[in-house]
Amino acid sequence: MAVLKSVRYGAWAGVLILMLALAALGLGWWRVDGPGAPARPVPTAVADIGGSFQLVDHTGRSLTDADFRGRPAAVFFGFTYCPEVCPTTLFELSKYLDQLGAAGERLQVLFVTVDPERDNPEQLALYLQSFNPRIVGLTGTPEQVSKALAAYKAYAKKVPTESGYTMDHTASVFLMGSDGRFRSMIDYHEAESSALAKLRLLLQ
C-alpha cells in the first residue's frame, strides 16, 4: 500500500513539475538573455534584428546604419521624457563604457528616440549632457523612427496621460556586431557582471 502511495505521489509530483515548467515558459521566467545567461548562437527567429535606417544625430548630422558599420554597437530605444527606464539604462551604459576602459573605445552606444514629436536634436543634446559624451542620440521624422523600430523588432506605443502622453517601449539594449548583425541583448536591470561579459564578448 505504501508503495502504491509513493508511486501515486510521484506521478502527481511529476505532473506538477511539468505544469510549473510550462507556466514558467509562458510567463517568460526562463529568459534566453536574462541575467547570468551564457553567450549562445543567435536563434533564427531573431537573426534578422537590425537593418537600414536614416536618422539625424543630436548634432544635426544625417546618418544611416552604414555610418555605424565597422565597429560593434549597443542600441537602445527610449525617449528624453522617460521617467525611469531610460535614464537608468543610459547611466548603466555610461558606467560600462568607463569600466571597459581602452577595450571599450570601439563600442558605439546609440540612443534612438521613440518620441520624435518631442525629441528633436536640440532636446537630445541637452538630455545627453547627463551621460557619457560618447553616447550618440538619434531622431528623425515619425516615419524614419518607425522604420528603425521595425528594423530592430522593437516596440513603442504612445500612452495618453492626464498631462499629455508617455511612451511604452522596449527596455532592452540590442548588441550589434561590427558587421551590423544582431549578437545579444542586455535586459533592463541585468546584473552588471553579466552585462559586462556580453559587452566584452561583443568587442572580441
N, C-alpha and C positions, 0 to 999 in steps of 0.2 A: 504493500500500500504506500509505504514511504517512497519507494522507487517511482511509482506512478505519479505521486505528487511532485517529485523532483522533476520528472520529465515534463509534466504539465506546466509547472512554474518556469522551467527552462524555455519551453515553447513560447509562453507569453512574454518572457523577457526578450526573446529574440524578436518577436513582433513589435514590442515597444521600442527597442533599439532601432529597428528599421523605420518605424514611424517618425521617430525623432530625427533620424538622418535625413529623411525626405523633407521634413519640416525645415530643417536647417538649410538645406539646399534651396528650398522655396523662399526662405526669408533672407537669403544671402549671408548666412553666418559664416559659411566657408567661402572665402574670397581668394581668387587666384593671386591677386596682387596686394593682399592685406598685409598688415604689419608682420614682419618676420618671414614673409613668404620668400622662398628661394627663387632665383632667376630661372626662367624656363622659356622654351621657344614660344613665339607668338602664335596663338591659335589662328586658324584660317579665318575665322569669323571676324577677327579684328585686325587682320594683316593689312587691310586697306585703309586704316585710320591715317589721316593726313592727306594732303593734296594741294592743289593750286589755290592761291588766293592773291588778291591785290588789295592792300590796305595802306594807311598813312600812319607813320610813327609819330611819337609825341613831339618831334621837332618839325613836323610838317613834310617829311620826305615820303614820297610814294614808293612803296616797296612791294615785292612779290615774294612768294615762297622760295623762288630761285635765289634771292639775295641772302638767304639763310642756309643754303646748302654748303657742304664742306666742313661744317662743324656741328656737333651734337647740340640739341636744344631741349629745353624744358618749357612747355607751352601750357599756360594757364588762362582759362576764360573766366572773367569776372567783371566787376564794374566799380567805379570810384565811390559810389554811394552805398556800397556793400557794408553792412554794419559789423560783420564778424569774420566770415569765412575768408574774404579777400585780403584784408589787412593781416590776418593771422598767417595765411599761406605765403604772402609776399614777404613778411617778416622772416618766416622759416626759410624761404628760398634765399633771402639775403644772408642769413646766417650760414647756410650751406655753402654759398659762394666763398665766404670768408674761411670756413673750415676746410674747404678743398684746397685752398692755397694756390700755388702755381699750377697744379694739375687742373684746377677748375677754370683757368683762364680761357680755355677753349669752349667752355659751356656758354651757350646763349640762353637767356631767360626772357621769354616773350609773354607779356600780359596783354591779352586780346580782350577788348571790352565786349560785353554782350548788350551794352546800353548806349549805342551810338547817338541816340537822341540827346543825351546829356554829356557824354564823354567825347568832346572834341579834343584835338591835340593839346590845346592850352590847358584844359582841365586835367588831362592825363599827365602832362608835365608837372603841374602843380602837385598832384597826388603822389607822383613817384619820387618827389623830393624826400619823402619819409623813408625810402628804402635804398637798397644798393644801387648806385648810379649806373651799373651795367644792365639793369633791367630795362627792356625796351617796351614801351606802351604802343599798342596798335589799335586804330579805329578806322572807320570808313563810313560809307553810306549803309543804311539798313540792309540793302541788297548784298553789298560786299561782305558785311559781317555775317549775314545768314549763310552765304556761300562758305565762309571759313568754318562756321559751326558745323555745317553739313559735311565738310571735308574731314573734320575730326570726329564726326559722330557725337558731337557734344550737344547738350540740352540747354535751352534757355527759354524762359517764358516770363512775360510781364504779368505782374500780380498787383491788382489795384489795392491801395491802402487809403486810410482816411485822409492822409496828407498828400496823396498823389499815387505813386506806384513804387514797387520794388521789383527785383528780378530773382526768379529761381534759376539756378544754373548748375551745371556740372561742377563739382568741387575738387575733382582730382586733377593732378598735373600730368600731362602727356609727355613722355620721354621719347624723343625722336633721334634717330641716328644721324650721322653726318650725311648719309645718303637720302635723308628725308623720310625714312621708313620708321614706322612705329616699333618701339622696343619694349616699353613697360609703362607703368603708371605709379605715381606716388599718391596714396589715398590721403584724404584730409585727416589730420592728426595722426598720421602714421609715425611709428617710432623713429626717432632721429637716426639710430644706428641702421635701421632698415633702409630709410631714405638715402642716407649717405652711401650705403653699399650699392644701391641701384645706380646712383649717380657715378660712382667710381667705375662700375662695370660699363656704363654708357660711355665713359671717357677713354676706355681702353682702346 
